[in-house]
Amino acid sequence: MSTRARCTAVLVLLCIGLLATAFGGGAADLKVAVHLQGAEIVPYWDPSDGASGEIALMNNLYETLLRYDPDTNEFIPVLATGYQQSEDAKTWTFTIRRGVAFHTGNVMNAHAVKASIDRTIERDRGSAYIWAPVESIEVIDDYTVRFHLSQPAPLDLIAAAGYCAYVFDPEFSDHDWFIAGNDSGTGPYTVESSEGSEKVIIKRFDDYWGGWAGSHFDRVVFLTVPEASTRRLMLETGQADFCESLPPTDIEAMRGNPRIRIEVNPSFQNLMVLYNNQRAPLDNALVRRALSYLVPYEDIVEVALGGYGRVARGVIPHGLWGHSDRVETFTYNPTVARALLTQAGYPNGGFKFLLTYPAGYEDIRKTVELWKAACAELNIELDARAMPTAERNAIARSPDPARRQDIYLLYWWPDYANPDSFLSGMFYTQVRPAYNLGYYSNRDFDGLVDFATTLPSGTPEAIDMMVELQNILQRDAAGIALWDMEYLRAMSSLLGGYRDNAAYPNVVFWYDCYRE
Amino acid sequence: MIAYIVRRLLIGLLSLVGASIVAFTLTRIVPSDPAAMWMGPRATPEQIERTQIELGLDQPIPVQYWRYVSGLARGDWGISIVTKRPVLRDLATYLPASIELILFGLLIGFAVGIPLGVFSSAKSGSLLDHGSRLVSIAGVALPSFWLAMLLQLTLAKWANLFPLTGRIDLLMEITNPVRRITGFLLLDALFTGNLSALRDALWHIVLPAVTLAMYPLGLATRMVRTTMLEVLSEDYVRTARASGIRELKVLRKYALRNAIGPVLTIAALTFGYSLVSTFLIESLFTWPGLGRYAAKAIVSVDYPAIMGVTMLVAVTYIGLNLIVDLVQALLDPRVRLS
């Protein structure tokens, strides 16, 4: 046998040997969970900056003073063991938990809380504006911190926000250090390794103040898998434990699979329509109301969402306090729409409206198509254009009102569990529009919104006020919500301890979970 | 020879400048708002304005271009709008995975495609020839995403022969991590003697590499068959056969050696092409490579990342073309560099 032949034989044998044993080998006794996301895991590594998909990872690395439970409307103490508010809701005092260590080894105390929030406010990135009412933060002693507000605000809700409310070690808060994939939180897990922002492995933090008694995962792998079909296959083959979103068709196909559990949970997210309240003929409430009666709400939920969603009632979604059956609502009724148009002086329609909606959302595209068809019946043309958000916003925020759209569609969700976000965010008078992109201006409405912020969250009085505010919007048809989204969760049927919390969208608190 | 190389390098530099101008202009005329993207979905107009200044987006495009190009010269390729990390660092993170996959894919493609082309030409008109033509046409014509999904469904899900996604088993990565030396997982596992990780990584690379191999396989088969048919009709081949030299030796030593030139060119160009064509394959197999990074950058109009990938691909194309020309001249004395 020649030398070349011998070498080839050795190489072939080596390959066969390697491949033949590929399935062999045991793994250490580690409990590892795999969490799949369709999008980027960490758009923002800096805990002061977030406003996006990083929420799922960050809430396992970092903690907030409180956590909000929308089902019971109660606050769960996390880094604060208790708090008090003044009668005017302008002074809030938090008692900080003792014996909590940062992942860096330093001790968490009131000074760290102040430094963290101060840094977030100072950077003014992402959702940092939630702290806008805070005038100053005062450290009373090592374990007591007091917030002084310039105006009444629900600071308990703000302190429990899923974004920009994290407490971190001020000694390890360099932006570049965070960007390199490091963390300095107090959460049950800390970063072990990261590969870009598409794969992050977190490991349990042994000194976690909650302890590790009971069953918990030792590691959690967060993985970006852009293709829905691949996410589904990974779940079906047992390569993943949790998948935060899949199309309704995949969900339906997996329903009979005993290895998969499907959960349909309420969310605080809805699809909003904002009419341009300043341009004729949409400056006429009768025309806006007529358009609202031309939306085939039920068909949209059935066709565009595959039945996984709820027809909205008011702008505050189901499940969030302030939502109520007492809010007036629109239904699909072309007869009423025609009567309203006639009353407005447009019996034959004849309008063409520029409607912009975010590109890349199949459910919204179908919604628009259905609405467009219904409007065409009354000789109203919707010139619907799918655009990237930045481009749409450039048009919507144009200083020249003539350049702006007639109808603007957007997904909306609150930065913290506060219905005020849906009211003041999109309908409070804004001289320079940020998200009031229907340019609605009603001073009475504004005054009531201001008053509503002084009321304690979730109380009957506050809920009554929310109902009244929503009814004003409905009567004016300033803008309408089309549907309330439902989150479709697919997970291994062996995953225990999982509980969806709409206040923290897409977050799995992995510390609470275990494998059965 | 040296004058030729210098001239080619200068032309390459001009091509790079041209590519950078085109790519930079295109990324800027596409309607988008990088500052808004940088600040996230709830950015206020004030935050966006502040970011525009911070990122230098308030400057005229020629000024921005000049800043970008001078940054390139200093090794500053900008900051990715999506990952918020330096683009150069991102490229260094993602490139090795892609190169590993592409080399593996090309190895499979050419290792199968060249012999298939040779035997196909030697047995022209036979069943083998028809079969190889079918394979080569399918290789070139089949969409890679379709093939990837087919392989995932049949060999990963149903037959459970190969892993579905990833570069290495997640549990393996945690329990038996490979120490990073070069960034090439297979090499690092080999260098560190981590054979179990090497086995696992080899097992993971098979399906994406086979998917990627289909195009070069088809191309190589067709190219080799055509050039071999031409060479096999030459007088010197007839002479060699008449001299009683074994057919296998005639094909390998006399015919293939003279027919391989165009395949080399194809190999180099295919490498450059594969850097781009891996977009879908990497997405489907959750392969943490440059293709996935680029695809994400394009969708998000992440202009610094798009520019970084463009420049990298352009340099690769130009460099490989030059190398192929030089190698061809070395292999074939008839080729003159002029």
Contacts between the chains, C-beta under 8 A, distances in Angstrom:
chain1	res1	chain2	res2	distance
A	18	B	195	7.5
A	18	B	198	6.8
A	18	B	199	4.9
A	18	B	202	6.0
A	19	B	199	7.3
A	19	B	202	6.8
A	19	B	203	7.1
A	21	B	199	6.0
A	22	B	199	4.7
A	22	B	200	6.6
A	22	B	202	7.1
A	22	B	203	4.4
A	25	B	196	5.1
A	25	B	199	8.0
A	27	B	171	4.7
A	27	B	172	7.5
A	27	B	175	5.4
A	28	B	175	4.4
A	30	B	171	7.3
A	30	B	174	6.5
A	30	B	175	6.3
A	32	B	170	6.7
A	32	B	171	5.8
A	32	B	174	6.1
A	34	B	170	6.2
A	40	B	82	6.5
A	40	B	83	7.8
A	40	B	296	7.6
A	43	B	40	7.0
A	43	B	82	7.0
A	43	B	84	7.5
A	44	B	40	7.2
A	44	B	84	6.9
A	45	B	84	7.1
A	49	B	40	7.9
A	50	B	40	7.7
A	51	B	40	4.0
A	51	B	41	6.1
A	51	B	42	5.0
A	51	B	43	7.9
A	52	B	40	5.2
A	52	B	41	6.0
A	124	B	47	6.8
A	125	B	39	6.7
A	125	B	40	7.7
A	125	B	47	7.3
A	126	B	39	7.3
A	126	B	40	5.3
A	126	B	42	7.1
A	127	B	42	5.9
A	129	B	44	6.9
A	179	B	84	5.7
A	179	B	85	5.8
A	192	B	174	7.7
A	193	B	177	7.7
A	195	B	93	6.9
A	195	B	288	5.4
A	196	B	83	6.2
A	196	B	85	7.9
A	196	B	90	6.7
A	196	B	93	5.6
A	196	B	94	6.6
A	196	B	288	6.6
A	196	B	293	7.3
A	197	B	82	7.8
A	197	B	83	5.3
A	198	B	288	6.2
A	198	B	292	7.4
A	199	B	288	6.4
A	201	B	170	7.9
A	201	B	173	7.3
A	201	B	174	6.4
A	219	B	174	5.4
A	221	B	170	5.0
A	221	B	174	7.6
A	223	B	170	7.8
A	223	B	286	6.8
A	224	B	286	7.6
A	225	B	165	6.8
A	225	B	286	5.1
A	226	B	283	5.2
A	226	B	292	7.7
A	226	B	296	7.8
A	227	B	283	5.8
A	227	B	284	5.5
A	229	B	149	6.6
A	229	B	284	7.9
A	230	B	152	7.3
A	230	B	164	7.1
A	230	B	165	5.9
A	230	B	284	5.9
A	230	B	285	7.7
A	230	B	286	6.3
A	233	B	152	6.2
A	233	B	153	7.7
A	233	B	156	7.3
A	233	B	157	5.7
A	233	B	164	5.5
A	234	B	164	6.0
A	234	B	165	6.3
A	236	B	157	6.9
A	237	B	156	7.2
A	237	B	157	5.9
A	237	B	160	7.6
A	237	B	164	5.9
A	239	B	163	7.8
A	239	B	164	6.1
A	239	B	165	7.3
A	239	B	170	7.9
A	387	B	31	7.7
A	388	B	31	7.0
A	388	B	32	6.2
A	388	B	301	7.2
A	389	B	36	7.4
A	389	B	41	7.2
A	390	B	31	7.8
A	390	B	32	5.3
A	390	B	33	3.3
A	390	B	34	8.0
A	390	B	36	4.4
A	390	B	37	6.1
A	390	B	301	8.0
A	391	B	31	4.3
A	391	B	32	6.6
A	391	B	33	7.1
A	393	B	33	7.0
A	393	B	36	6.4
A	394	B	31	7.7
A	394	B	33	6.0
A	397	B	45	5.9
A	415	B	42	6.8
A	432	B	45	6.1
A	433	B	45	8.0
A	434	B	44	4.8
A	434	B	45	5.8
A	435	B	42	7.9
